[in-house]
Amino acid sequence: MRIGYPCINYTVGCRGNRTFRLKSYSDRYLKATVESNLTCLLQILKYNVRHQLTFFRITSDLVPFASHPICTFDWQTHFASIFLEIGAFIRKYNIRISMHPDQFTLINAEKESIFKRSQAELLYHVQVMEALGADKTAKIQIHVGGLYSNRTASVRRFVRRYHQLDERLREHLVIENDDYNFPINDCMQIYQETGVPVVPDIFHHAILNKRESLTDILGVVERTWKKGHHGPMIVDYSSQQPNARKGTHAKSLDSADFRQFIEDSCPYDFDLMLEIKDKECSAIKAVRIVKKDPRFIRSISAIDNPLPRQLAYL
C-alpha cells in the first residue's frame, strides 16, 4: 500500500506546475518553465521518499501547452537527460506515478473536435510517461465523461472511442467513478467491453452508488487489475469537508474516517492516492496511521536503497 498525493507540495518551496498564458507563448518561455517544473518535480520526489510517500500524481502542467498546435518545440529531446534522471530516481525508490488530465479531456464527447483535442492531450501524457521511462503500472486516470442526456449512448460512445485510441495510450489508461454521472457499475460495464482498469474513488462512491458496500466494490474492481501488467489497484480516498457543499474534499485528513477506511479495506491491497487539500501534510499523517499495516510495510520494504541525506531536499 503505497501512499501518495496529487501534483503539488506546499513544503518544498517550489511549484512544479508553473504555466503561462497562451498569448505569452515562446520557445524561450516554455524552456524556462519546463526546466523549473522538472527541477521542482525531482525535489518533491526526494521529499516524498524521505517521508515514505512512494506514490505521486504528476501535474498535467509539467509541459504547458504541449498538446496545443502552438507548441512545436521538441521538449522530449531537449529535456531528455533530466527526464531520464527523474525516471531513474523513480525506479530506484520504487515510486509509483500517475497523471490525471483535467475534466475537459473527454473521450465520450459528442463533438468529434473535442474528442480529437482530448486525444492530443492524452498523447502528451503518454509522452511524459515515455520520457520518464515509466512502465505500464504508471497510469493516466480519466473520468468516463458527460452524460449528454443519454447514459447508454454515452457509455457506448466511450467504448467505441476507446478502441480508436493509440495502443500506447491504452496501456496506461484507467477510468474512475465520479460523484455526478457515472458510478462504479457503469465503469465496470466499460471494463467488460474494453478491459480498461477501474480506479474506485471512495469519496465519489459514498455520494453516487447503487448501495454497494466498500468491501463489495473493492472485491469487484480489484479483478479489473492484472497485477503483473497493470500493477496493484489504485484507490482514491478523501472525505467530506464539514459544513461545506456536498462533494467538497476535506481540507485535512479526517483521522477517524481514514482509520475506519483502512480497517474496512482489509484484506485488499492497493496503492492509495489521498485527494486531500493540504496534500503532503495529510499524506504524512496517513503514513503514521498505517505504519504498522502489513500492506504498507510491504511497500516500504520494496525500497532497497535508503535515500542519501545529501540528495534530500529537506
ZASE-706975 format. One record per residue (C-alpha): x, y, z. Coordinates in pm, whole numbers, plus 50000, padded with zeros to 5 digits. Last residue first. Example, Ala and Ser with C-alpha at 12.3 -4.5 7.8 and 13.67 -1.06 7.14 Angstrom:
2
{rec {51367 49894 50714}}
{rec {51230 49550 50780}}
This chain:
314
{rec {51472 51869 50321}}
{rec {51580 51845 49955}}
{rec {51733 51506 50008}}
{rec {52028 51404 49795}}
{rec {52288 51472 50065}}
{rec {52090 51259 50309}}
{rec {52126 50952 50092}}
{rec {51781 50797 50039}}
{rec {51784 50441 50168}}
{rec {51817 50191 49885}}
{rec {51619 49867 49873}}
{rec {51276 50028 49875}}
{rec {51049 49723 49849}}
{rec {51036 49716 50230}}
{rec {50829 50034 50213}}
{rec {50554 49869 50007}}
{rec {50549 49557 50226}}
{rec {50519 49768 50542}}
{rec {50219 49948 50393}}
{rec {50029 49624 50332}}
{rec {50137 49484 50668}}
{rec {49970 49780 50846}}
{rec {50203 49900 51122}}
{rec {50281 50239 50963}}
{rec {49918 50287 50856}}
{rec {49830 50577 51087}}
{rec {50171 50747 51069}}
{rec {50165 50719 50690}}
{rec {49821 50885 50686}}
{rec {49954 51183 50882}}
{rec {50234 51217 50624}}
{rec {49974 51215 50345}}
{rec {49773 51477 50530}}
{rec {50065 51720 50529}}
{rec {50171 51617 50178}}
{rec {49848 51744 50017}}
{rec {49663 52004 50225}}
{rec {49358 51963 50002}}
{rec {49306 51591 50048}}
{rec {49287 51369 49740}}
{rec {49489 51089 49900}}
{rec {49602 50839 49637}}
{rec {49634 50487 49779}}
{rec {49814 50196 49618}}
{rec {49625 49871 49666}}
{rec {49597 49554 49873}}
{rec {49260 49417 49974}}
{rec {49228 49233 50305}}
{rec {49124 49472 50452}}
{rec {48951 49784 50319}}
{rec {48721 49819 50622}}
{rec {49011 49874 50863}}
{rec {49183 50127 50638}}
{rec {48852 50307 50579}}
{rec {48780 50320 50952}}
{rec {49122 50467 51021}}
{rec {49061 50725 50747}}
{rec {48726 50829 50891}}
{rec {48879 50870 51238}}
{rec {49182 51057 51104}}
{rec {48984 51305 50896}}
{rec {49278 51420 50682}}
{rec {49288 51788 50601}}
{rec {49094 52030 50379}}
{rec {48832 51763 50305}}
{rec {48700 51737 49951}}
{rec {48372 51915 49878}}
{rec {48117 51664 49746}}
{rec {47825 51805 49941}}
{rec {47879 52177 49987}}
{rec {48066 52260 50306}}
{rec {47989 52241 50677}}
{rec {48239 51959 50730}}
{rec {48469 51873 50435}}
{rec {48357 51531 50313}}
{rec {48617 51257 50283}}
{rec {48903 51163 50052}}
{rec {49048 50848 49902}}
{rec {49142 50737 49552}}
{rec {49229 50367 49508}}
{rec {49485 50228 49262}}
{rec {49489 49850 49210}}
{rec {49831 49690 49217}}
{rec {50038 49682 48897}}
{rec {49889 49697 48549}}
{rec {50073 49401 48396}}
{rec {50177 49157 48669}}
{rec {49896 49282 48888}}
{rec {49622 49241 48628}}
{rec {49370 49494 48753}}
{rec {48999 49464 48665}}
{rec {48963 49198 48935}}
{rec {49035 49456 49203}}
{rec {48716 49634 49100}}
{rec {48483 49359 49220}}
{rec {48642 49298 49559}}
{rec {48696 49668 49619}}
{rec {48334 49741 49530}}
{rec {48181 49483 49763}}
{rec {48411 49563 50054}}
{rec {48317 49931 50032}}
{rec {47949 49837 50037}}
{rec {47728 49860 49730}}
{rec {47419 50077 49770}}
{rec {47400 50152 49396}}
{rec {47636 50446 49432}}
{rec {47687 50820 49399}}
{rec {47799 51016 49709}}
{rec {47991 50749 49901}}
{rec {48127 50624 49568}}
{rec {48272 50967 49495}}
{rec {48455 50961 49828}}
{rec {48588 50609 49772}}
{rec {48714 50671 49418}}
{rec {48749 50321 49277}}
{rec {49004 50318 48993}}
{rec {48886 50086 48715}}
{rec {49115 49900 48475}}
{rec {49038 49918 48099}}
{rec {48948 49572 47963}}
{rec {48736 49729 47689}}
{rec {48388 49576 47690}}
{rec {48375 49437 48045}}
{rec {48569 49740 48170}}
{rec {48302 49972 48031}}
{rec {48035 49782 48224}}
{rec {48253 49804 48535}}
{rec {48275 50180 48497}}
{rec {47895 50197 48477}}
{rec {47870 49987 48796}}
{rec {48119 50212 48976}}
{rec {47913 50528 48938}}
{rec {47897 50750 48627}}
{rec {47739 51096 48627}}
{rec {47772 51304 48944}}
{rec {48013 51169 49203}}
{rec {48262 51013 48962}}
{rec {48385 50660 48900}}
{rec {48740 50625 48776}}
{rec {48895 50518 48448}}
{rec {49242 50385 48367}}
{rec {49471 50446 48068}}
{rec {49838 50343 48059}}
{rec {49841 50056 47807}}
{rec {49553 50220 47618}}
{rec {49776 50519 47549}}
{rec {50050 50323 47374}}
{rec {49778 50135 47183}}
{rec {49667 50463 47027}}
{rec {49298 50526 47085}}
{rec {49027 50416 46842}}
{rec {48915 50126 47066}}
{rec {48847 50375 47344}}
{rec {48627 50575 47106}}
{rec {48381 50289 47065}}
{rec {48369 50217 47438}}
{rec {48324 50583 47527}}
{rec {48049 50618 47265}}
{rec {47866 50316 47410}}
{rec {47883 50467 47758}}
{rec {47743 50797 47631}}
{rec {47470 50622 47433}}
{rec {47356 50430 47740}}
{rec {47364 50732 47970}}
{rec {47167 50960 47738}}
{rec {47117 51324 47840}}
{rec {47472 51416 47734}}
{rec {47603 51201 48021}}
{rec {47949 51353 48020}}
{rec {48287 51191 48077}}
{rec {48411 50845 48180}}
{rec {48658 51009 48416}}
{rec {49031 50994 48350}}
{rec {49345 50845 48500}}
{rec {49675 50807 48321}}
{rec {49860 50524 48492}}
{rec {50219 50424 48560}}
{rec {50198 50045 48612}}
{rec {50275 50009 48240}}
{rec {50640 50107 48286}}
{rec {50781 50458 48308}}
{rec {51090 50554 48109}}
{rec {51046 50913 48224}}
{rec {51023 51036 47864}}
{rec {50771 50758 47797}}
{rec {50544 50870 48081}}
{rec {50567 51232 47963}}
{rec {50489 51124 47606}}
{rec {50186 50931 47731}}
{rec {50056 51248 47895}}
{rec {50104 51435 47566}}
{rec {49906 51160 47390}}
{rec {49620 51221 47633}}
{rec {49609 51589 47538}}
{rec {49610 51506 47166}}
{rec {49332 51252 47209}}
{rec {49130 51508 47406}}
{rec {49168 51760 47125}}
{rec {49040 51496 46880}}
{rec {48748 51408 47110}}
{rec {48656 51775 47139}}
{rec {48655 51807 46759}}
{rec {48439 51495 46724}}
{rec {48164 51662 46923}}
{rec {47955 51426 47137}}
{rec {48236 51389 47388}}
{rec {48298 51032 47504}}
{rec {48677 51057 47522}}
{rec {48653 51380 47716}}
{rec {48958 51568 47840}}
{rec {48784 51882 47965}}
{rec {48776 51745 48320}}
{rec {49153 51780 48354}}
{rec {49415 51516 48278}}
{rec {49515 51291 48572}}
{rec {49871 51159 48589}}
{rec {50022 50864 48772}}
{rec {50347 50766 48935}}
{rec {50458 50474 49151}}
{rec {50784 50514 49334}}
{rec {51003 50205 49373}}
{rec {51296 50407 49509}}
{rec {51543 50330 49232}}
{rec {51271 50330 48967}}
{rec {51154 50683 49044}}
{rec {51513 50810 49073}}
{rec {51596 50664 48732}}
{rec {51288 50832 48584}}
{rec {51392 51168 48732}}
{rec {51738 51138 48577}}
{rec {51592 51022 48246}}
{rec {51357 51321 48237}}
{rec {51657 51542 48319}}
{rec {51855 51398 48029}}
{rec {51573 51406 47774}}
{rec {51489 51773 47832}}
{rec {51568 51898 47479}}
{rec {51464 51571 47316}}
{rec {51119 51549 47477}}
{rec {51070 51927 47453}}
{rec {51084 51927 47073}}
{rec {50929 52274 47029}}
{rec {50624 52278 46801}}
{rec {50387 52408 47068}}
{rec {50131 52636 46904}}
{rec {49926 52334 46796}}
{rec {49834 52273 47162}}
{rec {49917 51935 47320}}
{rec {50231 52060 47498}}
{rec {50056 52381 47605}}
{rec {50248 52388 47934}}
{rec {50492 52100 47997}}
{rec {50454 51987 48360}}
{rec {50101 52129 48365}}
{rec {49944 51780 48380}}
{rec {50082 51756 48732}}
{rec {50245 51431 48839}}
{rec {50043 51214 49075}}
{rec {50276 51063 49334}}
{rec {50305 50730 49512}}
{rec {50605 50644 49731}}
{rec {50545 50863 50035}}
{rec {50783 50723 50296}}
{rec {50866 51071 50431}}
{rec {51222 51081 50297}}
{rec {51086 50934 49973}}
{rec {50836 51218 49941}}
{rec {51095 51492 49987}}
{rec {51310 51338 49714}}
{rec {51005 51317 49487}}
{rec {50921 51682 49553}}
{rec {51275 51794 49470}}
{rec {51264 51594 49145}}
{rec {50936 51759 49050}}
{rec {51082 52102 49130}}
{rec {51365 52057 48881}}
{rec {51114 51936 48623}}
{rec {50887 52237 48673}}
{rec {51172 52490 48658}}
{rec {51313 52336 48339}}
{rec {50963 52330 48192}}
{rec {50912 52700 48262}}
{rec {51248 52813 48124}}
{rec {51207 52603 47810}}
{rec {50850 52727 47750}}
{rec {50948 53093 47788}}
{rec {51229 53053 47535}}
{rec {51006 52860 47296}}
{rec {50754 53145 47314}}
{rec {50399 53162 47444}}
{rec {50275 53480 47612}}
{rec {49940 53473 47427}}
{rec {49884 53124 47567}}
{rec {49910 53244 47923}}
{rec {50175 53099 48150}}
{rec {50249 52780 48343}}
{rec {50418 52670 48663}}
{rec {50306 52329 48786}}
{rec {50613 52209 48973}}
{rec {50579 52475 49241}}
{rec {50875 52541 49468}}
{rec {50938 52583 49840}}
{rec {50948 52219 49947}}
{rec {50655 52240 50188}}
{rec {50339 52305 49985}}
{rec {50383 52003 49758}}
{rec {50166 51998 49446}}
{rec {50063 51729 49196}}
{rec {49849 51480 49382}}
{rec {49904 51274 49698}}
{rec {50059 50939 49781}}
{rec {50063 50629 49999}}
{rec {50198 50296 49871}}
{rec {50000 50000 50000}}
